[in-house]
């Protein structure tokens, strides 16, 4: 029986083989889902699918693309938003 903190469905069970050949169960945090565009919901390119704590150690270029609305909107929706602002004359 695992300790009470590990008795949770929010952790995934991973079978690990020990050096003696015995199998044990290790409990790891689940992988996070990929970031999605806030407008159309398509998966964002250029972003890691790491958990929040792990993403903190990633390089700046791996966290999000360097463009307006990077990490929030996909390039297609970003382009549409900027063009719409320019056409309407909104600053």
C-alpha positions, 0 to 999 in steps of 0.5 A, spaced: 500 500 500 503 506 498 503 512 502 497 516 503 500 522 499 501 517 493 493 514 493 491 519 488 488 519 481 492 525 479 498 521 479 500 516 474 503 509 475 509 507 472 512 501 472 520 501 473 525 495 473 530 495 479 537 493 478 535 486 482 530 485 476 524 486 481 519 491 478 516 496 483 511 502 481 513 509 481 508 515 482 509 521 477 505 527 475 501 527 469 504 530 463 500 537 461 496 538 455 499 542 449 498 550 449 492 551 444 490 558 441 485 562 445 481 564 439 481 558 434 483 552 439 489 549 434 495 547 438 500 552 438 507 551 435 514 553 438 511 551 445 513 546 450 508 541 453 512 541 459 509 542 466 509 549 469 515 547 474 519 544 468 517 550 463 521 555 468 527 552 467 527 552 459 530 557 455 526 563 453 526 561 446 522 554 448 517 557 452 513 561 447 515 564 440 517 571 439 511 575 436 505 579 438 500 575 442 506 569 442 504 563 446 496 566 446 494 566 439 496 562 433 500 566 427 494 566 423 489 569 428 494 574 430 495 576 423 487 577 422 487 581 429 493 585 427 490 586 420 483 588 423 486 593 428 489 597 422 483 597 418 479 600 423 484 605 425 484 602 433 491 604 436 
